[in-house]
Amino acid sequence: MKTNYLAVIVSAIVYWLIGGLWFALLFGKQWMALEHISEAQAMGINPAVPYVVSFLLDILIAFVLAQLCAWRNATTAARGASLGVFLWLGIVAPVTYTTNMYEMRPINLFLINEGYVLVGFLVMGAILGAWTKKSS
């Protein structure tokens, strides 16, 4: 199998857009309260750098997930989504929960932050699994 770079870019864009919806529309106010960020503080930052850097990192995540999908033969949406959930469950969630616990941060903050990653990995895995590129 070869890497489908268009699928990598599309899945990164979708993941980035999910983040926007997640933190701006669905959980923005609750997240800001848990992070102790005021509206004034939020309005006072220039979001350009975080938006660009997060998108570049999303491309990296999508590329690595595409490699894992190819390696594990996750060539359907269900298999790709399952791989995304499996990675979240076995790596992301334990690492971030441990940090969250030692920093004595609220569980709801973990659920908001890592719920986004779970949904994002699931969707990215589904896109990458369904949109595989066969070897010639």
C-alpha positions as CSV (number, residue, x, y, z in Angstrom):
1,M,0.0,0.0,0.0
2,K,1.0,3.5,-0.7
3,T,0.3,6.6,1.3
4,N,-2.7,8.5,0.0
5,Y,-1.5,12.1,0.6
6,L,-4.8,13.6,-0.4
7,A,-6.5,11.5,2.3
8,V,-3.9,12.6,4.8
9,I,-4.6,16.3,4.0
10,V,-8.4,15.8,4.0
11,S,-8.4,13.9,7.3
12,A,-6.1,16.6,8.9
13,I,-8.5,19.3,7.7
14,V,-11.5,17.4,9.1
15,Y,-9.7,16.9,12.4
16,W,-8.8,20.6,12.6
17,L,-12.4,21.6,11.9
18,I,-13.7,19.2,14.5
19,G,-11.4,21.0,17.0
20,G,-12.9,24.3,16.0
21,L,-16.4,23.0,16.5
22,W,-15.5,21.2,19.7
23,F,-13.9,24.1,21.4
24,A,-15.7,27.1,19.9
25,L,-19.3,25.8,19.7
26,L,-19.8,22.7,21.8
27,F,-17.5,23.1,24.9
28,G,-15.9,26.5,24.6
29,K,-17.5,28.2,27.6
30,Q,-17.1,25.2,29.8
31,W,-13.5,24.7,28.7
32,M,-12.6,28.3,29.3
33,A,-14.1,28.1,32.8
34,L,-12.2,25.0,33.6
35,E,-9.0,26.5,32.3
36,H,-9.7,29.8,34.1
37,I,-9.6,31.8,30.9
38,S,-11.7,34.9,30.7
39,E,-13.4,36.2,27.6
40,A,-11.1,39.2,27.6
41,Q,-8.0,36.9,27.8
42,A,-9.4,34.8,24.9
43,M,-10.0,37.9,22.8
44,G,-6.6,39.3,23.6
45,I,-4.5,36.6,21.8
46,N,-3.6,36.3,18.2
47,P,-4.9,32.9,17.1
48,A,-2.9,32.7,13.9
49,V,0.1,30.9,15.3
50,P,-1.8,28.3,17.3
51,Y,-4.1,27.7,14.3
52,V,-1.2,27.2,11.9
53,V,0.9,25.1,14.3
54,S,-2.1,22.9,15.3
55,F,-2.9,22.3,11.6
56,L,0.7,21.3,10.8
57,L,0.6,18.9,13.8
58,D,-2.7,17.5,12.6
59,I,-1.1,16.7,9.3
60,L,1.6,14.8,11.2
61,I,-1.0,12.9,13.2
62,A,-2.9,12.0,10.0
63,F,0.3,10.9,8.2
64,V,1.3,8.6,11.1
65,L,-2.2,7.2,11.4
66,A,-2.2,6.6,7.6
67,Q,1.1,4.6,8.0
68,L,-0.4,2.6,10.9
69,C,-3.6,1.9,8.8
70,A,-1.4,0.6,6.0
71,W,0.8,-1.4,8.4
72,R,-2.3,-3.0,10.1
73,N,-4.2,-3.4,6.8
74,A,-7.0,-1.1,8.1
75,T,-8.5,-0.7,4.6
76,T,-12.1,0.0,5.6
77,A,-13.7,2.9,7.4
78,A,-14.6,0.6,10.3
79,R,-11.0,-0.8,10.6
80,G,-9.5,2.7,10.4
81,A,-11.9,4.1,13.0
82,S,-11.2,1.1,15.3
83,L,-7.4,1.7,15.0
84,G,-8.0,5.4,15.9
85,V,-10.0,4.5,18.9
86,F,-7.5,1.8,19.9
87,L,-4.6,4.3,19.7
88,W,-6.6,6.7,21.9
89,L,-7.5,4.1,24.4
90,G,-4.1,2.5,24.7
91,I,-1.8,5.6,24.4
92,V,-3.4,9.0,24.4
93,A,-5.9,8.5,27.2
94,P,-3.6,6.9,29.7
95,V,-0.8,9.4,29.1
96,T,-3.0,12.4,29.3
97,Y,-5.1,11.2,32.2
98,T,-1.9,10.5,34.2
99,T,-0.8,14.1,33.5
100,N,-4.2,15.4,34.3
101,M,-4.4,13.5,37.6
102,Y,-0.9,14.6,38.8
103,E,-1.7,18.2,37.9
104,M,-4.9,17.9,39.9
105,R,-7.0,19.1,37.0
106,P,-10.7,18.5,36.9
107,I,-11.9,15.3,35.2
108,N,-14.3,17.4,33.1
109,L,-11.3,19.1,31.5
110,F,-9.8,15.8,30.6
111,L,-13.1,14.7,29.1
112,I,-13.4,17.8,27.0
113,N,-9.8,17.8,25.8
114,E,-9.4,14.1,25.2
115,G,-13.0,13.6,24.0
116,Y,-12.0,15.8,21.0
117,V,-9.0,13.6,20.4
118,L,-11.0,10.5,20.6
119,V,-13.6,11.7,18.1
120,G,-10.9,13.1,15.9
121,F,-8.9,9.9,15.8
122,L,-12.0,7.9,15.1
123,V,-13.0,10.2,12.2
124,M,-9.5,10.4,10.8
125,G,-9.0,6.7,11.0
126,A,-12.3,6.2,9.2
127,I,-11.3,8.5,6.4
128,L,-7.9,7.0,6.1
129,G,-9.1,3.5,6.2
130,A,-11.9,4.0,3.7
131,W,-9.7,6.1,1.3
132,T,-6.7,3.7,0.9
133,K,-4.5,3.8,-2.1
134,K,-3.7,0.3,-3.5
135,S,-0.1,-0.5,-4.7
136,S,0.3,-0.6,-8.5
